[in-house]
Amino acid sequence: MILFNLLTLSPAAARTVAHLVLTERLATDVFVDEAIENYCLTAAGTVSTEPLYRVLFLTKALLYRRIELLLQEQFPDNDFRIYATAVTQVNDAEAERVRRLQPA
């Protein structure tokens, strides 16, 4: 299993991704952190901030590429930053919910 993380500057895109992942049965629950303050270094060497939105969900590791391709298809001009974190431990009830997702 993995914890899929998607970061975007667009609140509308974050909400749409959440709905898409759920309706495609690629996750059972999706969490959207809204307006996380993102600090970044500008080309001029100064620190700037911008609001960032994070979409987070637990899924099967073998679904990562399918999700990535779906997002590229649905959002061809996206600003997404995507990464996954391996999940080594999860309670039995949650593991069973993830097992019922789309076949990998």
Secondary structure per residue as TSV (DSSP state, phi and psi in degrees):
chain	resnum	aa	ss	phi	psi
A	1	M	-	360.0	155.3
A	2	I	E	-134.3	157.3
A	3	L	E	-102.0	109.1
A	4	F	E	-86.0	129.6
A	5	N	E	-121.5	130.0
A	6	L	E	-128.0	128.1
A	7	L	E	-113.3	136.8
A	8	T	E	-149.4	156.5
A	9	L	S	-86.9	-9.3
A	10	S	-	-102.8	115.4
A	11	P	H	-64.9	-34.8
A	12	A	H	-65.4	-42.0
A	13	A	H	-63.4	-41.4
A	14	A	H	-59.5	-45.5
A	15	R	H	-66.4	-40.6
A	16	T	H	-65.5	-41.4
A	17	V	H	-60.3	-44.0
A	18	A	H	-57.1	-47.7
A	19	H	H	-65.0	-41.9
A	20	L	H	-62.5	-47.4
A	21	V	H	-63.2	-38.5
A	22	L	H	-70.3	-47.3
A	23	T	H	-68.7	-25.6
A	24	E	T	-85.0	1.9
A	25	R	T	57.9	42.8
A	26	L	S	-100.9	-6.0
A	27	A	-	-158.2	157.6
A	28	T	S	-98.1	-26.8
A	29	D	-	-143.0	141.8
A	30	V	-	-130.2	135.5
A	31	F	E	-113.0	135.8
A	32	V	E	-120.8	115.3
A	33	D	E	-87.6	122.4
A	34	E	E	-102.0	138.8
A	35	A	E	56.1	49.9
A	36	I	E	-72.7	134.7
A	37	E	E	-79.0	117.4
A	38	N	E	-99.8	119.0
A	39	Y	E	-94.7	133.5
A	40	C	E	-142.6	156.7
A	41	L	E	-93.9	124.7
A	42	T	-	-80.6	169.0
A	43	A	T	-61.9	-27.1
A	44	A	T	-81.1	-3.6
A	45	G	S	88.0	10.7
A	46	T	-	-100.2	159.4
A	47	V	E	-92.1	130.6
A	48	S	E	-124.1	159.5
A	49	T	E	-126.8	152.0
A	50	E	E	-151.5	151.1
A	51	P	E	-73.3	136.4
A	52	L	E	-126.8	143.4
A	53	Y	E	-115.8	133.8
A	54	R	E	-115.9	129.3
A	55	V	E	-106.4	128.3
A	56	L	E	-136.1	130.8
A	57	F	E	-158.0	155.0
A	58	L	E	-92.0	135.4
A	59	T	E	-152.8	178.1
A	60	K	-	-75.3	139.0
A	61	A	G	-59.6	-37.1
A	62	L	G	-70.4	-9.9
A	63	L	G	-89.9	-5.9
A	64	Y	H	-53.9	-52.4
A	65	R	H	-64.5	-39.0
A	66	R	H	-61.8	-41.8
A	67	I	H	-65.3	-45.6
A	68	E	H	-58.7	-45.0
A	69	L	H	-66.7	-39.7
A	70	L	H	-61.1	-42.9
A	71	L	H	-66.5	-39.0
A	72	Q	H	-64.3	-38.2
A	73	E	H	-68.7	-44.7
A	74	Q	H	-79.1	-25.5
A	75	F	-	-131.8	70.1
A	76	P	T	-62.3	-28.1
A	77	D	T	-109.0	37.1
A	78	N	-	-75.7	163.9
A	79	D	-	-110.7	19.9
A	80	F	-	-64.5	143.1
A	81	R	E	-114.6	123.0
A	82	I	E	-124.2	137.0
A	83	Y	E	-155.1	164.8
A	84	A	E	-132.4	149.8
A	85	T	E	-119.3	130.9
A	86	A	E	-65.5	137.7
A	87	V	-	-109.3	117.2
A	88	T	-	-98.7	-19.6
A	89	Q	-	-136.4	136.2
A	90	V	-	-154.1	148.1
A	91	N	-	-67.9	158.3
A	92	D	H	-58.9	-42.0
A	93	A	H	-63.0	-43.4
A	94	E	H	-69.0	-39.6
A	95	A	H	-59.8	-41.2
A	96	E	H	-65.6	-38.9
A	97	R	H	-61.8	-41.8
A	98	V	H	-68.5	-37.6
A	99	R	H	-59.9	-29.1
A	100	R	T	-80.7	-1.1
A	101	L	S	-68.9	179.3
A	102	Q	S	-46.3	143.8
A	103	P	-	-65.0	142.4
A	104	A	-	-79.0	360.0
